[in-house]
């Protein structure tokens, strides 16, 4: 076996997002996308995993598993269902959930925007309009003033690059546009909104007499590699793809350095606008041109994504070259519908972290529950906990038991290896 000792100060947690687990039939863009028949398996995000009603039992299950920190998100459309009108009942619900998590010893990390917009915001032009940043800042201010005493850690925006490219370049996500110009403007607006929200969150919590504030962005990053290292065209395409997809955005949100085609709408001076690197990592792209590719004969998930654990460290190294900050792995997980190799996936990625000398402080496994996985609906299973979507019954999977033991023991012993890992292997 390969021994694994978890880094001493690495917090082990789980991640999720409101749209993907809460449920609720109200005015947000993914409910509209479902109504237009654009979810592949017909799953309804208004149902999702029913967490909004089951938050207490879900939190208690998390505590029994020993989860140390929980990344959660707020559904903007739920707390501000119409422009300027906030639902105080919904905010109080979130307050109760945060109080319970804190009481159970589970440290919350709040994501303020995770892909989904209120319909009223989209009608105003959404993230394609720089003037709409003020709407986001008003929402951020309300959330931090109401919840800031219960949470020190914030992600302003999740994966601006994925949102912009899927929603505005390729048109496969809301708002369904197909314009590279719109995608680059949207990415710019989101990056600019982050910078202003970063300053706002720090100011508000300081006014509240609160310390220890940490704010960042969750960046989706991939390991980009040429299919043939001896082919100059492949090498050039890999370098360009990486820069356009993630490097320029990382420089913008972290240091306020906007390079074309990105544009700064925040009117800020270059500085430091993140307190940690938030890294969402899933896969490697093998490149011949400007489209994604998957390496031949590689280990793959049930969605066909290559499993390449060392890429997590490679991406973290690139972030550290931009700015030296603590690293939070804010998402890392695998679509494994039969829970056949998720233990192996967790082991391999945590082993890559543990072998590195980088300042990893947190690891959030995606995800705690099986959930509504965007276009895939509920057919793509990422959870440590199985959800029966007919009854909403929860069942801890083998991988969930393994993760729980890892948290408790902080190492993989021979006994743990034999029980959970010895029989697991990846698809090829």
KOLDREN-402834 format. One record per residue: residue number from 1; y, z, x of N, C-alpha, C in turn. Coordinates in steps of 0.2 Angstrom, whole numbers, plus 5000, padded with zeros to 4 digits. Example, Ala and Ser with C-alpha at 12.3 -4.5 7.8 and 13.67 -1.06 7.14 Angstrom:
  nr  nc2  nc3  nc1 cac2 cac3 cac1  cc2  cc3  cc1
   1 4972 5039 5066 4978 5039 5062 4984 5039 5066
   2 4989 5035 5064 4995 5036 5068 5000 5039 5064
END
This chain:
  nr  nc2  nc3  nc1 cac2 cac3 cac1  cc2  cc3  cc1
   1 4994 5000 5004 5000 5000 5000 5006 5000 5004
   2 5012 4998 5001 5018 4999 5005 5022 5005 5002
   3 5023 5010 5007 5026 5016 5004 5033 5015 5002
   4 5036 5019 4997 5043 5018 4995 5045 5025 4994
   5 5051 5027 4998 5054 5033 4998 5061 5031 4995
   6 5063 5034 4989 5069 5032 4986 5075 5035 4990
   7 5080 5032 4991 5086 5034 4995 5088 5041 4991
   8 5090 5046 4995 5091 5053 4993 5096 5053 4987
   9 5102 5050 4988 5107 5050 4983 5108 5045 4978
  10 5103 5040 4978 5103 5035 4973 5101 5037 4966
  11 5106 5036 4961 5105 5038 4954 5101 5032 4951
  12 5096 5034 4947 5091 5029 4944 5093 5030 4936
  13 5095 5024 4934 5097 5024 4927 5094 5017 4923
  14 5097 5016 4917 5095 5011 4913 5102 5008 4910
  15 5101 5001 4908 5107 4998 4906 5106 4995 4899
  16 5111 4994 4895 5110 4991 4889 5117 4989 4886
  17 5118 4985 4881 5124 4983 4878 5124 4984 4870
  18 5130 4985 4868 5130 4987 4860 5127 4981 4856
  19 5129 4975 4857 5127 4969 4853 5120 4969 4853
  20 5117 4970 4859 5110 4969 4860 5105 4974 4857
  21 5108 4980 4856 5104 4986 4853 5106 4989 4847
  22 5113 4989 4845 5115 4993 4840 5113 4990 4833
  23 5114 4984 4832 5114 4981 4825 5121 4982 4822
  24 5121 4979 4816 5128 4979 4812 5130 4972 4810
  25 5131 4971 4804 5134 4965 4801 5141 4965 4800
  26 5145 4964 4806 5152 4964 4805 5155 4958 4809
  27 5161 4957 4810 5165 4951 4812 5165 4951 4820
  28 5159 4949 4823 5159 4947 4830 5156 4940 4831
  29 5157 4938 4837 5156 4930 4838 5148 4929 4838
  30 5144 4934 4840 5137 4933 4840 5134 4933 4833
  31 5137 4937 4829 5134 4936 4822 5136 4929 4819
  32 5142 4926 4821 5143 4920 4819 5138 4915 4822
  33 5137 4916 4828 5132 4911 4831 5125 4911 4828
  34 5123 4917 4826 5117 4918 4823 5117 4914 4816
  35 5123 4915 4812 5123 4912 4806 5123 4904 4806
  36 5125 4902 4812 5125 4894 4813 5118 4892 4815
  37 5113 4896 4815 5107 4894 4817 5105 4893 4824
  38 5109 4896 4829 5109 4895 4836 5105 4900 4840
  39 5101 4904 4837 5097 4909 4840 5090 4906 4840
  40 5087 4905 4846 5080 4901 4846 5075 4904 4842
  41 5074 4910 4842 5068 4913 4838 5071 4916 4831
  42 5077 4914 4829 5079 4917 4823 5081 4924 4822
  43 5081 4928 4828 5082 4935 4827 5090 4936 4825
  44 5091 4941 4822 5097 4943 4819 5101 4949 4823
  45 5106 4947 4826 5109 4953 4830 5112 4958 4825
  46 5112 4957 4819 5114 4963 4814 5109 4968 4814
  47 5103 4966 4816 5097 4970 4816 5096 4973 4823
  48 5096 4969 4828 5095 4971 4835 5089 4976 4835
  49 5090 4981 4839 5085 4987 4840 5087 4993 4836
  50 5092 4992 4831 5093 4998 4827 5096 5004 4830
  51 5099 5004 4836 5101 5010 4840 5106 5014 4837
  52 5111 5010 4833 5117 5014 4830 5114 5019 4826
  53 5109 5019 4822 5106 5024 4818 5101 5028 4822
  54 5099 5026 4827 5093 5030 4831 5096 5032 4838
  55 5102 5033 4838 5105 5035 4845 5103 5042 4847
  56 5102 5047 4843 5100 5053 4845 5093 5053 4848
  57 5088 5050 4844 5081 5050 4846 5081 5045 4853
  58 5085 5040 4853 5084 5036 4859 5087 5040 4865
  59 5092 5044 4864 5095 5048 4870 5090 5053 4872
  60 5086 5056 4867 5081 5061 4868 5075 5058 4872
  61 5074 5052 4870 5068 5049 4874 5070 5047 4881
  62 5077 5045 4882 5079 5044 4889 5079 5050 4893
  63 5081 5056 4890 5080 5062 4894 5073 5064 4895
  64 5068 5063 4891 5062 5065 4892 5059 5061 4898
  65 5062 5055 4899 5059 5050 4904 5063 5052 4911
  66 5068 5056 4910 5072 5058 4917 5077 5054 4919
  67 5079 5049 4914 5085 5045 4916 5091 5048 4918
  68 5094 5046 4924 5099 5050 4927 5106 5048 4925
  69 5106 5041 4923 5113 5038 4921 5112 5033 4917
  70 5116 5032 4912 5115 5027 4907 5121 5022 4906
  71 5120 5016 4907 5126 5011 4906 5125 5009 4899
  72 5131 5009 4896 5131 5008 4888 5138 5004 4887
  73 5138 5000 4882 5144 4997 4880 5147 4998 4873
  74 5153 4997 4872 5157 4998 4866 5157 4991 4863
  75 5156 4990 4856 5156 4984 4852 5164 4984 4850
  76 5168 4980 4853 5175 4979 4852 5176 4978 4844
  77 5172 4974 4841 5173 4972 4834 5171 4978 4830
  78 5167 4982 4832 5166 4988 4828 5171 4993 4827
  79 5175 4994 4833 5180 4999 4833 5187 4997 4832
  80 5188 4990 4832 5194 4987 4830 5192 4981 4826
  81 5190 4982 4820 5187 4976 4815 5192 4971 4813
  82 5199 4973 4813 5204 4969 4812 5210 4970 4817
  83 5214 4965 4818 5219 4966 4823 5223 4972 4822
  84 5223 4977 4827 5227 4982 4827 5225 4988 4823
  85 5219 4987 4819 5216 4993 4815 5210 4995 4818
  86 5210 5002 4820 5204 5005 4823 5201 5009 4818
  87 5194 5009 4819 5189 5013 4815 5188 5019 4818
  88 5191 5024 4816 5191 5031 4819 5184 5034 4818
  89 5180 5032 4813 5173 5035 4811 5169 5032 4817
  90 5170 5025 4818 5165 5022 4824 5167 5025 4830
  91 5173 5027 4832 5175 5030 4838 5172 5037 4839
  92 5172 5041 4833 5169 5047 4833 5162 5047 4834
  93 5159 5042 4832 5151 5041 4833 5150 5040 4840
  94 5154 5036 4844 5153 5035 4851 5155 5042 4855
  95 5160 5046 4852 5161 5052 4855 5155 5057 4855
  96 5152 5057 4849 5146 5061 4848 5140 5059 4853
  97 5139 5052 4854 5134 5050 4858 5135 5052 4865
  98 5142 5051 4867 5143 5053 4874 5142 5060 4875
  99 5144 5064 4870 5143 5072 4871 5136 5073 4872
 100 5132 5070 4868 5125 5071 4869 5122 5069 4875
 101 5124 5063 4878 5121 5061 4884 5124 5066 4890
 102 5130 5068 4890 5132 5073 4895 5128 5079 4894
 103 5127 5082 4888 5123 5088 4887 5116 5087 4889
 104 5113 5081 4889 5107 5080 4892 5106 5079 4899
 105 5112 5079 4903 5113 5078 4910 5112 5071 4912
 106 5114 5066 4907 5113 5059 4908 5121 5056 4909
 107 5122 5054 4915 5129 5052 4916 5131 5045 4913
 108 5136 5044 4909 5137 5038 4906 5141 5034 4910
 109 5140 5027 4909 5145 5022 4912 5146 5017 4907
 110 5153 5017 4905 5155 5013 4899 5157 5006 4901
 111 5154 5001 4898 5156 4994 4898 5161 4992 4892
 112 5167 4990 4894 5172 4989 4888 5171 4982 4885
 113 5169 4977 4889 5168 4971 4886 5161 4968 4889
 114 5156 4966 4884 5150 4964 4886 5148 4958 4882
 115 5152 4952 4883 5151 4946 4880 5153 4944 4873
 116 5154 4950 4869 5155 4949 4862 5163 4950 4860
 117 5166 4946 4856 5173 4946 4854 5173 4948 4847
 118 5178 4951 4844 5180 4951 4837 5182 4944 4835
 119 5180 4942 4829 5182 4936 4827 5189 4935 4826
 120 5193 4940 4825 5200 4940 4824 5203 4938 4831
 121 5200 4941 4837 5202 4939 4843 5201 4932 4845
 122 5195 4929 4843 5193 4922 4844 5198 4918 4841
 123 5200 4919 4834 5204 4915 4831 5211 4915 4834
 124 5213 4920 4838 5219 4920 4842 5219 4916 4848
 125 5213 4913 4850 5212 4909 4856 5207 4912 4861
 126 5205 4919 4859 5201 4922 4864 5203 4922 4871
 127 5198 4922 4875 5200 4923 4883 5202 4916 4886
 128 5203 4911 4882 5206 4905 4884 5214 4906 4885
 129 5217 4911 4882 5224 4912 4881 5226 4918 4885
 130 5230 4917 4890 5233 4923 4894 5236 4928 4890
 131 5240 4926 4885 5244 4930 4881 5239 4935 4877
 132 5233 4934 4877 5228 4938 4873 5226 4944 4877
 133 5228 4944 4883 5226 4950 4888 5229 4957 4885
 134 5235 4956 4881 5238 4962 4878 5233 4965 4873
 135 5230 4961 4869 5225 4964 4864 5219 4968 4867
 136 5217 4965 4873 5211 4969 4876 5214 4975 4879
 137 5220 4975 4882 5223 4981 4885 5224 4987 4880
 138 5226 4984 4874 5227 4989 4868 5221 4993 4866
 139 5215 4989 4866 5209 4991 4864 5206 4996 4870
 140 5207 4994 4876 5205 4998 4882 5209 5005 4882
 141 5215 5005 4880 5219 5011 4880 5217 5016 4875
 142 5215 5013 4869 5213 5017 4863 5206 5020 4865
 143 5202 5017 4868 5195 5019 4870 5196 5025 4875
 144 5200 5024 4880 5200 5028 4886 5204 5035 4884
 145 5209 5034 4879 5212 5040 4877 5208 5044 4872
 146 5203 5041 4869 5199 5045 4864 5193 5047 4868
 147 5190 5043 4873 5184 5045 4876 5184 5047 4883
 148 5190 5046 4886 5191 5047 4893 5189 5054 4896
 149 5189 5059 4892 5187 5066 4894 5179 5066 4894
 150 5176 5061 4892 5169 5062 4891 5165 5057 4896
 151 5169 5053 4900 5166 5048 4904 5171 5046 4910
 152 5169 5047 4916 5173 5045 4922 5172 5038 4924
 153 5167 5034 4922 5165 5028 4925 5166 5022 4920
 154 5169 5017 4922 5170 5011 4918 5169 5005 4921
 155 5166 5000 4917 5166 4993 4919 5170 4990 4914
 156 5175 4986 4916 5180 4983 4912 5177 4977 4908
 157 5174 4972 4912 5171 4966 4909 5164 4965 4912
 158 5159 4963 4908 5153 4961 4911 5152 4954 4912
 159 5151 4952 4918 5149 4945 4920 5154 4939 4917
 160 5160 4940 4919 5165 4935 4917 5163 4927 4919
 161 5159 4927 4924 5157 4920 4926 5152 4917 4921
 162 5147 4921 4919 5142 4919 4914 5145 4918 4907
 163 5150 4922 4905 5153 4921 4899 5157 4914 4899
 164 5161 4913 4904 5165 4907 4905 5161 4901 4905
 165 5156 4901 4909 5152 4895 4910 5147 4893 4904
 166 5144 4898 4901 5140 4897 4896 5144 4896 4889
 167 5149 4899 4889 5153 4898 4882 5158 4893 4882
 168 5161 4891 4888 5167 4887 4889 5165 4880 4892
 169 5160 4880 4897 5159 4874 4900 5153 4871 4897
 170 5147 4875 4896 5141 4872 4893 5141 4872 4886
 171 5145 4876 4882 5145 4876 4875 5138 4879 4872
 172 5134 4883 4876 5128 4885 4873 5129 4893 4870
 173 5134 4896 4872 5136 4902 4869 5143 4902 4865
 174 5144 4907 4861 5151 4907 4859 5156 4907 4864
 175 5162 4904 4864 5165 4900 4858 5162 4893 4857
 176 5158 4891 4861 5155 4884 4861 5159 4878 4863
 177 5163 4880 4868 5167 4874 4871 5163 4871 4877
 178 5166 4864 4878 5163 4861 4884 5168 4858 4888
 179 5171 4862 4892 5177 4860 4896 5177 4864 4902
 180 5177 4861 4908 5177 4865 4914 5184 4868 4915
 181 5189 4864 4913 5196 4867 4913 5196 4874 4909
 182 5193 4874 4903 5193 4880 4899 5189 4885 4902
 183 5184 4884 4905 5180 4889 4909 5183 4892 4914
 184 5187 4888 4918 5191 4891 4924 5196 4895 4922
 185 5200 4893 4916 5205 4897 4914 5203 4903 4911
 186 5197 4903 4907 5194 4909 4904 5192 4914 4910
 187 5189 4911 4915 5187 4916 4921 5193 4919 4924
 188 5199 4915 4924 5205 4918 4927 5208 4923 4923
 189 5208 4922 4916 5211 4927 4911 5207 4933 4912
 190 5200 4933 4912 5196 4939 4912 5197 4943 4918
 191 5198 4939 4924 5199 4942 4930 5206 4946 4930
 192 5211 4942 4928 5217 4945 4927 5218 4951 4922
 193 5214 4951 4917 5213 4957 4912 5210 4963 4916
 194 5205 4961 4920 5202 4967 4923 5207 4971 4928
 195 5211 4967 4931 5216 4970 4936 5221 4974 4932
 196 5223 4972 4927 5228 4976 4923 5224 4982 4919
 197 5218 4981 4917 5214 4986 4914 5212 4992 4919
 198 5211 4989 4925 5210 4994 4931 5215 4999 4932
 199 5221 4996 4932 5227 5000 4933 5229 5005 4927
 200 5227 5002 4921 5229 5006 4915 5224 5012 4914
 201 5217 5011 4916 5213 5016 4915 5214 5022 4920
 202 5216 5020 4926 5218 5025 4931 5224 5029 4929
 203 5229 5025 4926 5235 5029 4924 5234 5034 4918
 204 5230 5031 4913 5229 5035 4907 5225 5042 4909
 205 5220 5041 4913 5216 5047 4915 5219 5052 4919
 206 5224 5049 4923 5228 5053 4927 5233 5057 4923
 207 5236 5054 4918 5240 5057 4913 5236 5063 4909
 208 5230 5062 4908 5226 5066 4905 5223 5072 4909
 209 5225 5072 4916 5223 5077 4920 5216 5077 4923
 210 5213 5070 4922 5206 5069 4924 5206 5066 4931
 211 5201 5068 4935 5200 5065 4941 5193 5062 4942
 212 5192 5059 4947 5185 5056 4948 5184 5049 4945
 213 5190 5046 4943 5189 5040 4939 5186 5034 4944
 214 5182 5030 4941 5179 5025 4945 5179 5019 4940
 215 5182 5013 4942 5182 5007 4938 5180 5001 4942
 216 5176 4997 4939 5174 4991 4942 5172 4985 4937
 217 5170 4980 4939 5167 4974 4936 5160 4973 4937
 218 5156 4971 4932 5149 4969 4933 5149 4962 4934
 219 5147 4960 4941 5147 4953 4943 5140 4951 4943
 220 5139 4945 4939 5132 4942 4940 5132 4938 4946
 221 5127 4939 4950 5127 4936 4957 5120 4933 4958
 222 5119 4928 4961 5113 4925 4963 5112 4924 4970
 223 5106 4924 4973 5105 4921 4980 5105 4914 4979
 224 5110 4910 4982 5109 4903 4982 5106 4901 4989
 225 5102 4896 4989 5098 4893 4995 5097 4886 4994
 226 5098 4882 4999 5096 4875 4999 5089 4874 4998
 227 5087 4869 4995 5080 4867 4994 5077 4866 5001
 228 5081 4862 5005 5079 4860 5011 5084 4861 5016
 229 5083 4866 5020 5088 4869 5025 5091 4863 5030
 230 5086 4858 5031 5088 4853 5036 5092 4848 5032
 231 5093 4848 5026 5097 4843 5022 5104 4845 5021
 232 5109 4842 5025 5116 4844 5024 5119 4844 5017
 233 5116 4839 5013 5119 4839 5006 5116 4845 5002
 234 5110 4847 5003 5108 4853 5000 5112 4859 5002
 235 5113 4860 5009 5117 4865 5011 5124 4866 5009
 236 5127 4860 5008 5134 4860 5006 5134 4861 4998
 237 5129 4859 4995 5129 4860 4987 5128 4868 4986
 238 5123 4871 4990 5122 4878 4990 5128 4882 4991
 239 5132 4880 4996 5138 4884 4998 5143 4883 4993
 240 5144 4877 4990 5149 4876 4985 5147 4879 4978
 241 5141 4879 4976 5139 4882 4970 5140 4890 4971
 242 5139 4893 4976 5140 4900 4977 5147 4902 4977
 243 5151 4898 4980 5158 4899 4980 5161 4899 4973
 244 5160 4893 4969 5162 4892 4963 5160 4897 4957
 245 5153 4899 4958 5150 4903 4953 5152 4911 4954
 246 5152 4913 4960 5153 4920 4961 5158 4923 4967
 247 5159 4919 4972 5163 4922 4978 5170 4922 4976
 248 5173 4917 4973 5180 4917 4972 5182 4922 4966
 249 5177 4923 4961 5178 4928 4956 5178 4935 4959
 250 5173 4936 4964 5173 4943 4967 5179 4944 4971
 251 5182 4939 4974 5188 4941 4978 5194 4942 4973
 252 5194 4939 4968 5199 4940 4963 5199 4947 4960
 253 5193 4949 4957 5193 4955 4954 5193 4961 4958
 254 5191 4960 4965 5191 4966 4969 5197 4966 4973
 255 5200 4961 4975 5206 4961 4980 5212 4958 4977
 256 5212 4955 4971 5218 4952 4968 5219 4945 4971
 257 5214 4942 4975 5215 4936 4979 5213 4930 4974
 258 5217 4926 4971 5215 4921 4967 5216 4914 4971
 259 5210 4911 4972 5210 4904 4975 5209 4899 4970
 260 5212 4893 4971 5211 4888 4966 5203 4886 4965
 261 5201 4885 4959 5204 4884 4953 5206 4890 4949
 262 5205 4896 4952 5207 4902 4948 5214 4903 4949
 263 5217 4906 4943 5224 4907 4943 5226 4914 4941
 264 5230 4918 4944 5232 4925 4943 5237 4925 4937
 265 5235 4928 4931 5239 4929 4926 5241 4937 4926
 266 5239 4941 4930 5241 4948 4930 5247 4949 4934
 267 5250 4944 4938 5256 4945 4942 5256 4951 4946
 268 5250 4952 4949 5249 4958 4953 5249 4956 4961
 269 5251 4961 4965 5250 4960 4972 5243 4960 4974
 270 5241 4957 4980 5234 4958 4982 5234 4966 4984
 271 5228 4968 4982 5227 4975 4984 5219 4977 4983
 272 5217 4983 4980 5210 4984 4979 5210 4986 4971
 273 5206 4983 4968 5206 4984 4960 5199 4985 4958
 274 5195 4988 4962 5188 4990 4960 5187 4996 4965
 275 5183 5001 4961 5181 5007 4965 5174 5007 4967
 276 5170 5002 4965 5163 5001 4967 5162 4993 4966
 277 5157 4991 4969 5154 4984 4967 5149 4985 4962
 278 5150 4982 4956 5145 4981 4951 5141 4975 4952
 279 5135 4975 4953 5131 4969 4955 5125 4969 4950
 280 5125 4963 4946 5120 4961 4941 5116 4956 4945
 281 5110 4958 4946 5106 4953 4950 5099 4952 4947
 282 5097 4945 4946 5090 4944 4943 5086 4939 4947
 283 5090 4934 4951 5086 4928 4953 5089 4925 4959
 284 5086 4920 4962 5088 4915 4967 5089 4908 4964
 285 5094 4904 4966 5094 4897 4964 5093 4893 4970
 286 5088 4889 4969 5086 4884 4974 5090 4877 4973
 287 5094 4875 4977 5099 4870 4976 5098 4864 4979
 288 5099 4858 4976 5099 4852 4978 5106 4848 4977
 289 5109 4851 4971 5115 4848 4969 5119 4854 4965
 290 5123 4852 4960 5127 4858 4957 5123 4860 4951
 291 5117 4859 4950 5113 4862 4945 5108 4867 4948
 292 5106 4872 4944 5101 4877 4946 5094 4874 4947
 293 5091 4877 4952 5084 4875 4953 5080 4881 4954
 294 5073 4880 4954 5068 4885 4955 5064 4883 4961
 295 5063 4887 4966 5059 4886 4972 5051 4884 4969
 296 5048 4879 4972 5042 4878 4970 5037 4883 4972
 297 5032 4885 4968 5027 4889 4970 5029 4897 4971
 298 5035 4898 4968 5038 4905 4969 5035 4909 4963
 299 5036 4916 4964 5034 4921 4959 5040 4920 4953
 300 5038 4920 4947 5042 4919 4942 5041 4924 4936
 301 5047 4925 4932 5047 4929 4926 5044 4924 4920
 302 5044 4928 4914 5042 4924 4908 5047 4919 4906
 303 5053 4919 4909 5059 4915 4907 5059 4909 4913
 304 5054 4910 4918 5054 4905 4923 5059 4906 4929
 305 5062 4912 4929 5067 4913 4934 5063 4916 4940
 306 5065 4913 4946 5061 4916 4952 5062 4923 4953
 307 5057 4927 4956 5058 4934 4957 5058 4934 4965
 308 5064 4936 4967 5066 4936 4974 5069 4942 4976
 309 5066 4948 4977 5069 4954 4978 5074 4955 4984
 310 5073 4951 4989 5078 4952 4995 5085 4949 4993
 311 5085 4945 4988 5091 4942 4986 5096 4947 4984
 312 5093 4953 4981 5098 4959 4979 5102 4961 4985
 313 5099 4962 4990 5102 4964 4996 5107 4959 4999
 314 5105 4953 4999 5109 4947 5002 5115 4947 4998
 315 5115 4948 4991 5121 4948 4987 5125 4954 4988
 316 5122 4960 4989 5126 4965 4991 5130 4965 4998
 317 5126 4962 5002 5130 4961 5009 5136 4956 5008
 318 5135 4951 5004 5141 4947 5003 5147 4950 5000
 319 5146 4955 4995 5151 4959 4992 5154 4964 4997
 320 5150 4966 5002 5153 4971 5007 5157 4967 5012
 321 5156 4961 5013 5160 4957 5017 5167 4956 5014
 322 5167 4956 5007 5174 4955 5004 5178 4962 5004
 323 5174 4968 5003 5177 4974 5003 5172 4979 5004
 324 5173 4984 5008 5168 4990 5009 5169 4995 5003
 325 5164 4995 4999 5164 4999 4993 5157 5002 4991
 326 5156 5007 4988 5150 5009 4985 5147 5004 4981
 327 5140 5003 4981 5137 4998 4977 5133 5001 4971
 328 5135 4998 4965 5131 5000 4959 5127 4994 4957
 329 5120 4994 4957 5116 4989 4954 5117 4990 4947
 330 5121 4986 4943 5123 4988 4936 5118 4984 4932
 331 5114 4979 4934 5108 4976 4930 5103 4974 4935
 332 5097 4975 4934 5092 4972 4938 5085 4973 4933
 333 5082 4967 4931 5076 4968 4927 5073 4961 4927
 334 5068 4961 4922 5064 4955 4922 5061 4954 4915
 335 5061 4948 4913 5057 4946 4907 5050 4946 4908
 336 5046 4951 4905 5039 4952 4906 5036 4954 4900
 337 5035 4949 4895 5033 4951 4888 5027 4955 4887
 338 5022 4955 4892 5016 4959 4892 5016 4965 4896
 339 5022 4966 4899 5023 4972 4904 5017 4971 4909
 340 5016 4965 4912 5011 4964 4917 5013 4965 4924
 341 5019 4964 4925 5021 4965 4932 5028 4968 4933
 342 5030 4972 4928 5037 4975 4929 5037 4981 4934
 343 5031 4984 4934 5031 4990 4939 5032 4987 4946
 344 5028 4981 4947 5029 4978 4954 5036 4976 4955
 345 5039 4973 4950 5046 4971 4951 5051 4976 4953
 346 5050 4982 4949 5054 4988 4951 5053 4990 4958
 347 5047 4991 4959 5045 4993 4966 5048 4989 4972
 348 5047 4982 4971 5049 4978 4976 5057 4978 4977
 349 5061 4978 4971 5068 4978 4972 5071 4985 4974
 350 5068 4990 4972 5070 4997 4975 5068 4997 4983
 351 5062 4994 4984 5060 4994 4991 5065 4990 4996
 352 5068 4985 4993 5073 4981 4997 5079 4985 4997
 353 5081 4989 4992 5087 4993 4993 5086 4999 4998
 354 5080 5002 4998 5078 5007 5002 5078 5005 5010
 355 5076 4999 5011 5076 4997 5018 5082 4995 5021
 356 5087 4994 5016 5094 4992 5019 5098 4998 5021
 357 5103 4996 5024 5108 5002 5026 5114 5002 5023
 358 5114 4998 5017 5120 4997 5013 5121 5003 5008
 359 5127 5005 5006 5129 5011 5002 5127 5010 4995
 360 5121 5009 4993 5119 5009 4986 5119 5016 4983
 361 5123 5017 4978 5123 5023 4975 5120 5024 4968
 362 5119 5018 4965 5116 5018 4958 5112 5012 4957
 363 5107 5013 4953 5102 5007 4951 5101 5008 4943
 364 5103 5003 4940 5103 5003 4932 5097 4997 4931
 365 5092 4999 4928 5087 4994 4926 5089 4991 4920
 366 5088 4985 4919 5089 4981 4913 5082 4980 4910
 367 5081 4983 4905 5085 4987 4901 5080 4993 4898
 368 5084 4998 4895 5080 5003 4892 5075 5001 4887
 369 5078 4998 4882 5074 4995 4876 5073 4988 4876
 370 5068 4985 4873 5068 4978 4871 5074 4977 4867
 371 5077 4971 4867 5083 4971 4863 5084 4963 4861
 372 5090 4962 4858 5092 4955 4856 5094 4952 4863
 373 5091 4947 4865 5092 4944 4872 5096 4938 4871
 374 5102 4938 4868 5106 4932 4867 5103 4926 4864
 375 5103 4921 4867 5100 4915 4864 5092 4915 4863
 376 5089 4919 4867 5082 4920 4866 5080 4924 4860
 377 5085 4928 4857 5083 4933 4852 5079 4938 4855
 378 5074 4941 4851 5070 4946 4852 5064 4944 4856
 379 5063 4938 4857 5057 4935 4860 5056 4937 4868
 380 5062 4938 4871 5062 4939 4878 5062 4947 4879
 381 5057 4950 4882 5056 4957 4882 5058 4959 4890
 382 5063 4964 4890 5066 4966 4896 5065 4974 4897
 383 5063 4977 4891 5063 4984 4891 5058 4988 4894
 384 5060 4994 4896 5055 4999 4898 5052 5003 4892
 385 5055 5002 4887 5052 5005 4880 5052 4999 4875
 386 5046 4998 4873 5044 4993 4868 5047 4995 4861
 387 5050 4990 4858 5053 4991 4851 5048 4986 4846
 388 5046 4989 4841 5042 4986 4836 5048 4984 4831
 389 5050 4977 4831 5056 4975 4828 5055 4975 4820
 390 5049 4976 4818 5047 4977 4811 5049 4984 4808
 391 5047 4989 4812 5047 4996 4810 5052 5000 4814
 392 5055 4997 4820 5059 5000 4825 5056 5006 4828
 393 5050 5006 4828 5046 5011 4832 5047 5010 4839
 394 5048 5015 4843 5048 5015 4851 5042 5017 4854
 395 5040 5014 4859 5034 5016 4863 5035 5015 4871
 396 5035 5020 4875 5036 5019 4882 5030 5015 4885
 397 5032 5010 4888 5028 5005 4891 5025 5008 4898
 398 5020 5005 4901 5017 5007 4907 5023 5007 4912
 399 5027 5002 4912 5033 5002 4917 5038 5007 4916
 400 5039 5010 4910 5043 5015 4908 5040 5022 4911
 401 5034 5022 4911 5030 5028 4913 5031 5028 4921
 402 5030 5022 4924 5031 5022 4931 5038 5024 4934
 403 5043 5021 4930 5050 5022 4932 5051 5030 4931
 404 5049 5033 4926 5050 5040 4925 5047 5044 4931
 405 5041 5042 4933 5038 5045 4939 5042 5044 4945
 406 5044 5038 4946 5048 5037 4952 5054 5042 4952
 407 5058 5043 4946 5063 5047 4946 5061 5054 4948
 408 5056 5056 4945 5054 5063 4946 5051 5064 4953
 409 5047 5060 4956 5044 5061 4963 5048 5058 4968
 410 5053 5053 4967 5057 5050 4972 5053 5047 4978
 411 5047 5045 4976 5043 5041 4981 5037 5038 4977
 412 5034 5033 4980 5028 5030 4978 5022 5033 4982
 413 5018 5037 4980 5012 5040 4983 5006 5035 4982
 414 5001 5036 4986 4995 5032 4985 4992 5033 4978
 415 4993 5039 4975 4990 5040 4969 4995 5036 4964
 416 5001 5036 4964 5006 5032 4960 5004 5025 4961
 417 5004 5022 4967 5002 5015 4968 4996 5013 4965
 418 4991 5017 4965 4984 5015 4962 4985 5015 4955
 419 4988 5019 4952 4989 5020 4944 4993 5014 4942
 420 4998 5012 4945 5003 5008 4942 5004 5001 4945
 421 5002 5000 4951 5004 4994 4955 4998 4990 4958
 422 4993 4993 4959 4987 4990 4962 4985 4984 4959
 423 4985 4984 4952 4982 4978 4949 4987 4973 4946
 424 4994 4974 4948 4999 4970 4946 5000 4964 4951
 425 5002 4958 4948 5004 4952 4952 5008 4948 4948
 426 5012 4944 4952 5017 4940 4948 5014 4933 4946
 427 5017 4930 4941 5015 4923 4939 5018 4918 4945
 428 5015 4913 4946 5017 4907 4950 5017 4901 4947
END
